[in-house]
Amino acid sequence: MDALIEGYRRFRTGAWPKHKELYDTLAAHGQSPRALVIACSDSRVDPQLIFDAGPGELFVVRNVASLVPPYMPDSEYHGTSAAIEFAVRALEVERIVVMGHAQCGGVNALLNGTPAHLGDFIENWMRMAARARERVVAATEDPVERQRLGEFETVKVSLENLMTFPWIRERVEAGKLTLHGSYFGVAKGRLWVLGPDGAFAPVD
């Protein structure tokens, strides 16, 4: 905790004075982020840093493997879906970016099985990406290539699931909302984007 407090003190003496006028505006008038980013909880993958975004620019949802569940309104708890609903229906973001990443532990669990001591929630959570696993297993037997393809395919699953939300599909078809897939290479700090051809390519 001491290290976190020291970080806060650096924020108060550095970033806070620099952005105080912006924070005043955000406090007075509310937020109006330009995009919703759905990313992994992995500590190496921070969308604010990767996209060099300032306060109020991005509405960020993070979970294991950047997964979006299918649209299933019921009496259960749906943290990711609730955040998506707020970003789309309340804040009216104009784009949603799903960002996967290299060395994703969730994808590794999907492909190779969840360790026994992590079985309370992760195994069931990753089950929603079962079709990504099926695609990868059918494509290659190489474990390194499977991991990478799995990271790509889970992004595609999330994009597919986003389109099961009726108010997202409606906005996409009306041209009011666009969906994007991306991927961050941790070792080299490179961003890849999903093209209309269904392939990921690095950004120059």
PALO-326746 format. One record per residue: residue number from 1; residue in one letter; chain; x, y, z of N, C-alpha, C in turn. Coordinates in nm, 3 decimals. Layout:
BEGIN
 num residuo cadena    n.c1    n.c2    n.c3   ca.c1   ca.c2   ca.c3    c.c1    c.c2    c.c3
 NUM       a      A       X       Y       Z       X       Y       Z       X       Y       Z
...
This chain:
BEGIN
 num residuo cadena    n.c1    n.c2    n.c3   ca.c1   ca.c2   ca.c3    c.c1    c.c2    c.c3
   1       m      A   0.082  -0.121   0.000   0.000   0.000   0.000   0.086   0.126   0.000
   2       d      A   0.200   0.120   0.066   0.288   0.237   0.070   0.329   0.280  -0.071
   3       a      A   0.357   0.182  -0.156   0.397   0.214  -0.294   0.282   0.280  -0.370
   4       l      A   0.160   0.234  -0.346   0.044   0.293  -0.412   0.023   0.437  -0.365
   5       i      A   0.040   0.461  -0.235   0.026   0.598  -0.181   0.131   0.690  -0.240
   6       e      A   0.252   0.639  -0.255   0.357   0.720  -0.316   0.322   0.754  -0.461
   7       g      A   0.263   0.657  -0.530   0.219   0.684  -0.667   0.112   0.790  -0.670
   8       y      A   0.019   0.785  -0.576  -0.085   0.887  -0.567  -0.023   1.025  -0.543
   9       r      A   0.077   1.031  -0.457   0.142   1.160  -0.430   0.209   1.216  -0.554
  10       r      A   0.268   1.129  -0.634   0.328   1.174  -0.760   0.219   1.226  -0.854
  11       f      A   0.105   1.157  -0.854  -0.008   1.203  -0.935  -0.053   1.342  -0.891
  12       r      A  -0.063   1.364  -0.760  -0.112   1.493  -0.709  -0.017   1.608  -0.739
  13       t      A   0.114   1.578  -0.745   0.211   1.684  -0.770   0.248   1.696  -0.918
  14       g      A   0.214   1.593  -0.997   0.250   1.594  -1.139   0.131   1.602  -1.231
  15       a      A   0.061   1.490  -1.249  -0.049   1.483  -1.345  -0.169   1.569  -1.305
  16       w      A  -0.200   1.574  -1.175  -0.318   1.651  -1.133  -0.308   1.799  -1.168
  17       p      A  -0.201   1.869  -1.130  -0.192   2.010  -1.169  -0.195   2.029  -1.321
  18       k      A  -0.132   1.937  -1.391  -0.125   1.947  -1.537  -0.265   1.938  -1.600
  19       h      A  -0.351   1.853  -1.544  -0.482   1.828  -1.601  -0.597   1.887  -1.519
  20       k      A  -0.565   1.976  -1.423  -0.669   2.023  -1.332  -0.786   2.089  -1.404
  21       e      A  -0.757   2.169  -1.504  -0.865   2.236  -1.577  -0.955   2.134  -1.645
  22       l      A  -0.894   2.029  -1.699  -0.973   1.924  -1.763  -1.058   1.850  -1.660
  23       y      A  -1.000   1.818  -1.546  -1.077   1.751  -1.440  -1.193   1.839  -1.392
  24       d      A  -1.170   1.969  -1.384  -1.277   2.061  -1.345  -1.392   2.053  -1.445
  25       t      A  -1.358   2.050  -1.574  -1.460   2.041  -1.678  -1.535   1.909  -1.671
  26       l      A  -1.459   1.800  -1.651  -1.523   1.668  -1.643  -1.614   1.657  -1.521
  27       a      A  -1.571   1.719  -1.411  -1.653   1.716  -1.291  -1.780   1.798  -1.307
  28       a      A  -1.769   1.908  -1.377  -1.882   1.999  -1.393  -1.981   1.952  -1.499
  29       h      A  -1.930   1.892  -1.605  -2.016   1.861  -1.720  -2.029   1.711  -1.749
  30       g      A  -1.960   1.629  -1.673  -1.969   1.485  -1.695  -1.874   1.438  -1.803
  31       q      A  -1.873   1.307  -1.822  -1.782   1.247  -1.919  -1.849   1.230  -2.055
  32       s      A  -1.766   1.232  -2.159  -1.813   1.207  -2.295  -1.701   1.137  -2.371
  33       p      A  -1.668   1.013  -2.331  -1.555   0.943  -2.392  -1.579   0.915  -2.540
  34       r      A  -1.471   0.912  -2.615  -1.482   0.891  -2.760  -1.496   0.744  -2.796
  35       a      A  -1.458   0.655  -2.703  -1.462   0.512  -2.735  -1.476   0.429  -2.609
  36       l      A  -1.534   0.311  -2.626  -1.533   0.207  -2.524  -1.424   0.108  -2.563
  37       v      A  -1.333   0.081  -2.471  -1.228  -0.018  -2.494  -1.251  -0.135  -2.401
  38       i      A  -1.259  -0.254  -2.457  -1.274  -0.377  -2.379  -1.141  -0.449  -2.385
  39       a      A  -1.073  -0.456  -2.272  -0.936  -0.508  -2.269  -0.921  -0.612  -2.159
  40       c      A  -0.807  -0.678  -2.157  -0.778  -0.778  -2.055  -0.733  -0.710  -1.925
  41       s      A  -0.756  -0.778  -1.814  -0.713  -0.726  -1.684  -0.563  -0.737  -1.664
  42       d      A  -0.494  -0.804  -1.752  -0.349  -0.823  -1.742  -0.279  -0.690  -1.712
  43       s      A  -0.192  -0.691  -1.612  -0.126  -0.567  -1.567  -0.032  -0.507  -1.670
  44       r      A   0.003  -0.583  -1.773   0.095  -0.533  -1.876   0.022  -0.462  -1.989
  45       v      A  -0.111  -0.462  -1.985  -0.188  -0.413  -2.099  -0.284  -0.304  -2.052
  46       d      A  -0.237  -0.180  -2.052  -0.315  -0.067  -2.005  -0.361   0.017  -2.125
  47       p      A  -0.489   0.016  -2.158  -0.536   0.091  -2.275  -0.505   0.240  -2.269
  48       q      A  -0.510   0.300  -2.149  -0.481   0.443  -2.138  -0.339   0.473  -2.185
  49       l      A  -0.245   0.385  -2.147  -0.106   0.405  -2.189  -0.088   0.374  -2.337
  50       i      A  -0.143   0.262  -2.380  -0.122   0.217  -2.518  -0.178   0.317  -2.618
  51       f      A  -0.294   0.375  -2.587  -0.355   0.471  -2.678  -0.323   0.616  -2.641
  52       d      A  -0.235   0.634  -2.543  -0.193   0.768  -2.501  -0.313   0.858  -2.479
  53       a      A  -0.409   0.808  -2.402  -0.535   0.879  -2.380  -0.534   0.954  -2.248
  54       g      A  -0.595   1.070  -2.249  -0.604   1.151  -2.129  -0.732   1.123  -2.052
  55       p      A  -0.750   1.189  -1.939  -0.871   1.172  -1.859  -0.997   1.201  -1.941
  56       g      A  -1.096   1.113  -1.930  -1.223   1.135  -1.997  -1.230   1.089  -2.141
  57       e      A  -1.120   1.041  -2.199  -1.121   1.005  -2.341  -1.173   0.864  -2.368
  58       l      A  -1.143   0.770  -2.278  -1.180   0.631  -2.300  -1.265   0.579  -2.184
  59       f      A  -1.367   0.503  -2.218  -1.442   0.427  -2.118  -1.390   0.284  -2.128
  60       v      A  -1.330   0.234  -2.020  -1.255   0.109  -2.027  -1.321   0.000  -1.943
  61       v      A  -1.338  -0.117  -2.003  -1.385  -0.237  -1.933  -1.274  -0.340  -1.943
  62       r      A  -1.233  -0.395  -1.830  -1.126  -0.495  -1.831  -1.172  -0.621  -1.759
  63       n      A  -1.141  -0.734  -1.820  -1.172  -0.863  -1.759  -1.074  -0.968  -1.812
  64       v      A  -1.089  -1.091  -1.771  -0.999  -1.196  -1.818  -1.021  -1.221  -1.967
  65       a      A  -0.916  -1.200  -2.045  -0.911  -1.229  -2.190  -0.998  -1.137  -2.275
  66       s      A  -1.036  -1.022  -2.223  -1.111  -0.923  -2.303  -1.241  -0.979  -2.360
  67       l      A  -1.307  -1.064  -2.284  -1.424  -1.132  -2.337  -1.553  -1.054  -2.316
  68       v      A  -1.639  -1.060  -2.417  -1.774  -1.006  -2.408  -1.871  -1.124  -2.408
  69       p      A  -1.953  -1.137  -2.305  -2.054  -1.243  -2.305  -2.161  -1.215  -2.409
  70       p      A  -2.235  -1.315  -2.452  -2.350  -1.289  -2.538  -2.458  -1.217  -2.459
  71       y      A  -2.550  -1.155  -2.530  -2.660  -1.080  -2.469  -2.752  -1.176  -2.395
  72       m      A  -2.757  -1.164  -2.262  -2.838  -1.255  -2.180  -2.896  -1.179  -2.061
  73       p      A  -2.992  -1.090  -2.083  -3.049  -1.017  -1.969  -3.131  -1.110  -1.880
  74       d      A  -3.091  -1.119  -1.754  -3.162  -1.202  -1.657  -3.130  -1.149  -1.518
  75       s      A  -3.157  -1.227  -1.417  -3.137  -1.180  -1.280  -2.996  -1.205  -1.227
  76       e      A  -2.907  -1.257  -1.311  -2.769  -1.281  -1.268  -2.689  -1.151  -1.272
  77       y      A  -2.564  -1.159  -1.225  -2.476  -1.042  -1.225  -2.395  -1.039  -1.354
  78       h      A  -2.399  -0.927  -1.425  -2.332  -0.915  -1.555  -2.251  -0.785  -1.557
  79       g      A  -2.134  -0.787  -1.496  -2.054  -0.665  -1.486  -2.011  -0.611  -1.620
  80       t      A  -1.960  -0.698  -1.707  -1.914  -0.653  -1.838  -2.029  -0.600  -1.921
  81       s      A  -2.140  -0.673  -1.924  -2.255  -0.630  -2.004  -2.314  -0.500  -1.951
  82       a      A  -2.314  -0.483  -1.819  -2.366  -0.359  -1.760  -2.280  -0.240  -1.803
  83       a      A  -2.148  -0.258  -1.803  -2.059  -0.149  -1.844  -2.077  -0.117  -1.992
  84       i      A  -2.093  -0.221  -2.074  -2.117  -0.199  -2.217  -2.247  -0.122  -2.237
  85       e      A  -2.351  -0.161  -2.165  -2.480  -0.093  -2.178  -2.467   0.055  -2.142
  86       f      A  -2.395   0.084  -2.034  -2.380   0.224  -1.994  -2.304   0.303  -2.099
  87       a      A  -2.196   0.245  -2.152  -2.115   0.316  -2.251  -2.194   0.343  -2.379
  88       v      A  -2.273   0.244  -2.422  -2.343   0.257  -2.550  -2.473   0.336  -2.536
  89       r      A  -2.553   0.304  -2.435  -2.687   0.362  -2.426  -2.691   0.493  -2.347
  90       a      A  -2.602   0.510  -2.251  -2.601   0.633  -2.172  -2.499   0.734  -2.228
  91       l      A  -2.376   0.686  -2.252  -2.271   0.777  -2.299  -2.270   0.791  -2.451
  92       e      A  -2.333   0.696  -2.520  -2.344   0.698  -2.666  -2.207   0.708  -2.734
  93       v      A  -2.116   0.619  -2.692  -1.986   0.614  -2.760  -2.008   0.579  -2.907
  94       e      A  -1.915   0.620  -2.990  -1.929   0.599  -3.135  -1.847   0.482  -3.185
  95       r      A  -1.762   0.426  -3.098  -1.684   0.310  -3.139  -1.654   0.222  -3.019
  96       i      A  -1.643   0.093  -3.045  -1.603  -0.004  -2.944  -1.480  -0.076  -2.995
  97       v      A  -1.377  -0.082  -2.913  -1.252  -0.149  -2.949  -1.231  -0.266  -2.852
  98       v      A  -1.223  -0.386  -2.907  -1.186  -0.503  -2.827  -1.036  -0.526  -2.847
  99       m      A  -0.961  -0.529  -2.738  -0.816  -0.542  -2.748  -0.766  -0.668  -2.676
 100       g      A  -0.723  -0.766  -2.753  -0.656  -0.882  -2.695  -0.508  -0.854  -2.681
 101       h      A  -0.433  -0.954  -2.636  -0.290  -0.930  -2.620  -0.210  -1.061  -2.618
 102       a      A  -0.081  -1.048  -2.637   0.009  -1.163  -2.634   0.024  -1.216  -2.492
 103       q      A   0.056  -1.344  -2.481   0.082  -1.410  -2.353  -0.038  -1.403  -2.259
 104       c      A  -0.157  -1.415  -2.314  -0.279  -1.405  -2.233  -0.302  -1.533  -2.155
 105       g      A  -0.307  -1.521  -2.023  -0.327  -1.638  -1.937  -0.465  -1.699  -1.954
 106       g      A  -0.565  -1.617  -1.981  -0.699  -1.668  -2.003  -0.706  -1.756  -2.126
 107       v      A  -0.641  -1.713  -2.232  -0.639  -1.791  -2.356  -0.560  -1.921  -2.334
 108       n      A  -0.453  -1.914  -2.258  -0.377  -2.035  -2.227  -0.465  -2.135  -2.152
 109       a      A  -0.546  -2.087  -2.060  -0.638  -2.174  -1.988  -0.743  -2.233  -2.082
 110       l      A  -0.789  -2.153  -2.176  -0.886  -2.200  -2.274  -0.830  -2.314  -2.357
 111       l      A  -0.705  -2.301  -2.398  -0.645  -2.399  -2.488  -0.589  -2.521  -2.416
 112       n      A  -0.538  -2.501  -2.295  -0.465  -2.608  -2.227  -0.527  -2.654  -2.096
 113       g      A  -0.640  -2.594  -2.059  -0.706  -2.633  -1.935  -0.674  -2.537  -1.822
 114       t      A  -0.771  -2.515  -1.738  -0.755  -2.425  -1.624  -0.689  -2.498  -1.508
 115       p      A  -0.583  -2.441  -1.446  -0.524  -2.504  -1.328  -0.629  -2.527  -1.220
 116       a      A  -0.615  -2.637  -1.147  -0.716  -2.677  -1.049  -0.745  -2.568  -0.946
 117       h      A  -0.641  -2.495  -0.904  -0.661  -2.394  -0.800  -0.726  -2.267  -0.853
 118       l      A  -0.754  -2.261  -0.984  -0.820  -2.144  -1.043  -0.956  -2.182  -1.102
 119       g      A  -1.016  -2.284  -1.047  -1.136  -2.339  -1.109  -1.268  -2.279  -1.065
 120       d      A  -1.269  -2.189  -0.969  -1.397  -2.137  -0.920  -1.472  -2.055  -1.026
 121       f      A  -1.399  -1.972  -1.100  -1.463  -1.881  -1.194  -1.403  -1.883  -1.335
 122       i      A  -1.271  -1.897  -1.345  -1.203  -1.878  -1.473  -1.245  -1.982  -1.576
 123       e      A  -1.257  -2.107  -1.536  -1.292  -2.211  -1.632  -1.427  -2.184  -1.698
 124       n      A  -1.525  -2.150  -1.619  -1.657  -2.122  -1.674  -1.656  -1.994  -1.758
 125       w      A  -1.581  -1.893  -1.713  -1.571  -1.768  -1.787  -1.513  -1.792  -1.926
 126       m      A  -1.407  -1.870  -1.934  -1.343  -1.894  -2.063  -1.425  -1.985  -2.153
 127       r      A  -1.521  -2.055  -2.097  -1.603  -2.145  -2.177  -1.680  -2.070  -2.285
 128       m      A  -1.707  -1.941  -2.263  -1.780  -1.866  -2.365  -1.699  -1.849  -2.493
 129       a      A  -1.567  -1.874  -2.485  -1.482  -1.865  -2.604  -1.452  -2.003  -2.662
 130       a      A  -1.538  -2.100  -2.634  -1.513  -2.237  -2.680  -1.500  -2.245  -2.831
 131       r      A  -1.577  -2.166  -2.905  -1.567  -2.173  -3.050  -1.434  -2.119  -3.101
 132       a      A  -1.372  -2.029  -3.025  -1.237  -1.984  -3.061  -1.139  -2.099  -3.050
 133       r      A  -1.152  -2.177  -2.943  -1.066  -2.294  -2.925  -1.085  -2.394  -3.039
 134       e      A  -1.209  -2.417  -3.078  -1.237  -2.510  -3.187  -1.170  -2.466  -3.316
 135       r      A  -1.174  -2.339  -3.346  -1.112  -2.287  -3.467  -0.960  -2.305  -3.464
 136       v      A  -0.902  -2.278  -3.348  -0.756  -2.285  -3.334  -0.708  -2.429  -3.343
 137       v      A  -0.774  -2.518  -3.272  -0.733  -2.659  -3.272  -0.742  -2.717  -3.412
 138       a      A  -0.839  -2.672  -3.488  -0.854  -2.721  -3.625  -0.749  -2.662  -3.719
 139       a      A  -0.689  -2.550  -3.681  -0.598  -2.479  -3.771  -0.453  -2.522  -3.759
 140       t      A  -0.407  -2.558  -3.639  -0.265  -2.588  -3.619  -0.243  -2.675  -3.496
 141       e      A  -0.131  -2.748  -3.497  -0.094  -2.828  -3.381   0.021  -2.765  -3.304
 142       d      A   0.080  -2.661  -3.359   0.194  -2.595  -3.294   0.146  -2.516  -3.173
 143       p      A   0.198  -2.542  -3.053   0.147  -2.475  -2.932   0.168  -2.324  -2.932
 144       v      A   0.278  -2.278  -2.987   0.304  -2.133  -2.991   0.206  -2.065  -3.085
 145       e      A   0.186  -2.126  -3.203   0.093  -2.070  -3.299  -0.051  -2.078  -3.248
 146       r      A  -0.082  -2.185  -3.176  -0.216  -2.198  -3.119  -0.244  -2.086  -3.019
 147       q      A  -0.145  -2.054  -2.937  -0.165  -1.946  -2.839  -0.193  -1.814  -2.909
 148       r      A  -0.114  -1.784  -3.010  -0.132  -1.658  -3.082  -0.267  -1.654  -3.156
 149       l      A  -0.299  -1.762  -3.225  -0.427  -1.767  -3.293  -0.542  -1.761  -3.194
 150       g      A  -0.524  -1.824  -3.077  -0.627  -1.818  -2.975  -0.652  -1.676  -2.928
 151       e      A  -0.545  -1.599  -2.915  -0.558  -1.459  -2.874  -0.631  -1.378  -2.981
 152       f      A  -0.604  -1.407  -3.108  -0.677  -1.341  -3.216  -0.825  -1.382  -3.216
 153       e      A  -0.848  -1.511  -3.203  -0.984  -1.563  -3.216  -1.076  -1.522  -3.101
 154       t      A  -1.021  -1.504  -2.981  -1.106  -1.458  -2.871  -1.154  -1.315  -2.895
 155       v      A  -1.071  -1.233  -2.961  -1.116  -1.099  -2.998  -1.235  -1.109  -3.093
 156       k      A  -1.226  -1.200  -3.189  -1.335  -1.217  -3.286  -1.462  -1.267  -3.217
 157       v      A  -1.448  -1.356  -3.120  -1.564  -1.403  -3.044  -1.632  -1.286  -2.974
 158       s      A  -1.553  -1.199  -2.912  -1.611  -1.084  -2.843  -1.684  -0.992  -2.941
 159       l      A  -1.627  -0.972  -3.059  -1.693  -0.888  -3.159  -1.824  -0.953  -3.205
 160       e      A  -1.821  -1.083  -3.223  -1.944  -1.156  -3.260  -2.050  -1.142  -3.151
 161       n      A  -2.008  -1.156  -3.026  -2.103  -1.147  -2.916  -2.158  -1.006  -2.899
 162       l      A  -2.078  -0.906  -2.929  -2.130  -0.768  -2.923  -2.250  -0.751  -3.015
 163       m      A  -2.247  -0.817  -3.128  -2.357  -0.802  -3.224  -2.483  -0.876  -3.182
 164       t      A  -2.476  -0.952  -3.072  -2.599  -1.014  -3.020  -2.678  -0.917  -2.931
 165       f      A  -2.617  -0.805  -2.893  -2.687  -0.703  -2.817  -2.773  -0.623  -2.916
 166       p      A  -2.904  -0.625  -2.903  -2.989  -0.562  -3.005  -2.963  -0.414  -3.024
 167       w      A  -2.933  -0.343  -2.915  -2.910  -0.199  -2.927  -2.770  -0.167  -2.979
 168       i      A  -2.681  -0.264  -2.980  -2.554  -0.246  -3.049  -2.572  -0.273  -3.198
 169       r      A  -2.637  -0.385  -3.232  -2.661  -0.417  -3.372  -2.738  -0.304  -3.441
 170       e      A  -2.837  -0.251  -3.373  -2.916  -0.143  -3.430  -2.830  -0.022  -3.463
 171       r      A  -2.740   0.015  -3.372  -2.654   0.131  -3.394  -2.550   0.104  -3.502
 172       v      A  -2.496  -0.018  -3.504  -2.399  -0.053  -3.608  -2.464  -0.046  -3.746
 173       e      A  -2.581  -0.104  -3.759  -2.650  -0.105  -3.889  -2.694   0.034  -3.932
 174       a      A  -2.715   0.123  -3.835  -2.752   0.261  -3.867  -2.632   0.350  -3.892
 175       g      A  -2.512   0.295  -3.877  -2.390   0.374  -3.899  -2.355   0.466  -3.784
 176       k      A  -2.415   0.443  -3.668  -2.388   0.529  -3.552  -2.279   0.472  -3.460
 177       l      A  -2.240   0.347  -3.483  -2.144   0.280  -3.396  -2.058   0.186  -3.480
 178       t      A  -1.929   0.185  -3.456  -1.840   0.094  -3.527  -1.767   0.006  -3.427
 179       l      A  -1.742  -0.118  -3.466  -1.671  -0.215  -3.382  -1.534  -0.243  -3.441
 180       h      A  -1.434  -0.254  -3.354  -1.296  -0.274  -3.399  -1.228  -0.381  -3.316
 181       g      A  -1.146  -0.463  -3.380  -1.063  -0.561  -3.310  -0.918  -0.517  -3.312
 182       s      A  -0.850  -0.539  -3.201  -0.707  -0.503  -3.194  -0.634  -0.602  -3.104
 183       y      A  -0.501  -0.593  -3.107  -0.417  -0.690  -3.036  -0.286  -0.621  -3.001
 184       f      A  -0.243  -0.636  -2.877  -0.119  -0.571  -2.831  -0.011  -0.675  -2.807
 185       g      A   0.103  -0.657  -2.873   0.219  -0.744  -2.852   0.303  -0.690  -2.737
 186       v      A   0.300  -0.757  -2.624   0.363  -0.706  -2.503   0.514  -0.688  -2.522
 187       a      A   0.581  -0.787  -2.578   0.728  -0.784  -2.586   0.782  -0.668  -2.670
 188       k      A   0.712  -0.636  -2.779   0.761  -0.532  -2.870   0.678  -0.405  -2.867
 189       g      A   0.570  -0.404  -2.789   0.489  -0.284  -2.779   0.419  -0.246  -2.908
 190       r      A   0.385  -0.346  -2.990   0.321  -0.319  -3.119   0.171  -0.347  -3.112
 191       l      A   0.095  -0.261  -3.174  -0.050  -0.279  -3.184  -0.084  -0.336  -3.321
 192       w      A  -0.172  -0.436  -3.321  -0.224  -0.495  -3.443  -0.374  -0.463  -3.450
 193       v      A  -0.426  -0.447  -3.571  -0.569  -0.422  -3.587  -0.629  -0.526  -3.681
 194       l      A  -0.754  -0.556  -3.656  -0.826  -0.653  -3.738  -0.883  -0.584  -3.860
 195       g      A  -0.848  -0.636  -3.978  -0.894  -0.576  -4.102  -1.023  -0.637  -4.152
 196       p      A  -1.082  -0.580  -4.255  -1.206  -0.633  -4.312  -1.190  -0.772  -4.371
 197       d      A  -1.064  -0.813  -4.397  -1.040  -0.946  -4.450  -1.034  -1.053  -4.340
 198       g      A  -1.052  -1.012  -4.214  -1.050  -1.106  -4.103  -0.912  -1.137  -4.051
 199       a      A  -0.810  -1.066  -4.098  -0.673  -1.087  -4.054  -0.624  -0.969  -3.971
 200       f      A  -0.533  -0.996  -3.877  -0.471  -0.891  -3.797  -0.342  -0.847  -3.865
 201       a      A  -0.318  -0.717  -3.864  -0.195  -0.662  -3.923  -0.140  -0.554  -3.831
 202       p      A  -0.006  -0.544  -3.820   0.053  -0.445  -3.730   0.033  -0.302  -3.782
 203       v      A   0.017  -0.210  -3.688   0.006  -0.068  -3.722   0.146  -0.012  -3.740
 204       d      A   0.167   0.064  -3.847   0.298   0.125  -3.873   0.330   0.232  -3.769
